[in-house]
Amino acid sequence: MIQATNITKSFGQVKVLRGIDFQAADREVISIVGASGAGKSTLLQILGSLSRPDSGKVLIDGTDIFSLSSDALADFRNRKIGFVFQFHHLLPEFTALENVMIPALIARTPTAKARSNAADLLTSLGLGERTDHKPSELSGGEQQRVAIARAVINRPSVIFADEPSGNLDSNTKRGIHQLFFDLRDRFGQTVVIVTHDRSLASMSDRMLEMRDGLFCN
């Protein structure tokens, strides 16, 4: 599902990624761990098409993503990729339901269908009674569940998650961790998670460790 070869990235004189090769199979859950500054989030942003590498190639489901035009890449990202971040990035003026609907509406899903799909997703994530609540009225764990629902509303092939439980208490973390595996089983997605939390990483099909811009052997 994902194949990246010889990915390099520098910021000024600082080499953040030094020639990364990475593969993820269909339906595989992979965690990437390592100290701060190892290059984990930079790699995730490149794999997710949010940042361009200095060199190298990224294929997702057979598509060379950085060969696409800007418009084609934006469309590909909306259809094929879902993102979950440490900070939920929910729009405060919209309800939970409306936040989840947004990617579907961008993908030109009819409003009634987008609303129905979003409501079903939120219900399946235990938020059926919270659909009309705005982010400020939700707990941190509830906000992250809304963000996860938003990430999967278009049934993407790949989910990228960057420290998805970094701001949550230990009890809430476990539920959020399990959600990624439940969603993989339900929708068949490939999931790549960057985390400092080795308890989450140990649940994955595969754990990779980064150090100084490379994977450790």
Buried (B, 14 or more C-beta within 10 A) or exposed (E): BBBBBEBBBBEEEEBBBBEBEBEBEEBBBBBBBBEEBBBBBBBBBBBBBEEBBEEBBBBBBEBEBBEBEEEEBEBBBBBBBBBBBBEBEBEEEBBBBBBBBBBBBBEEBEEEEBBBBBBEBBBBBEBEEBBEBBBEEBEBBBBBBBBBBBBBBBEBBBBBBBBBBBBBEEEBBBBBBEBBBEBBEEBEBBBBBBBBBEEBBEBBBEBBBBEBBBBEE
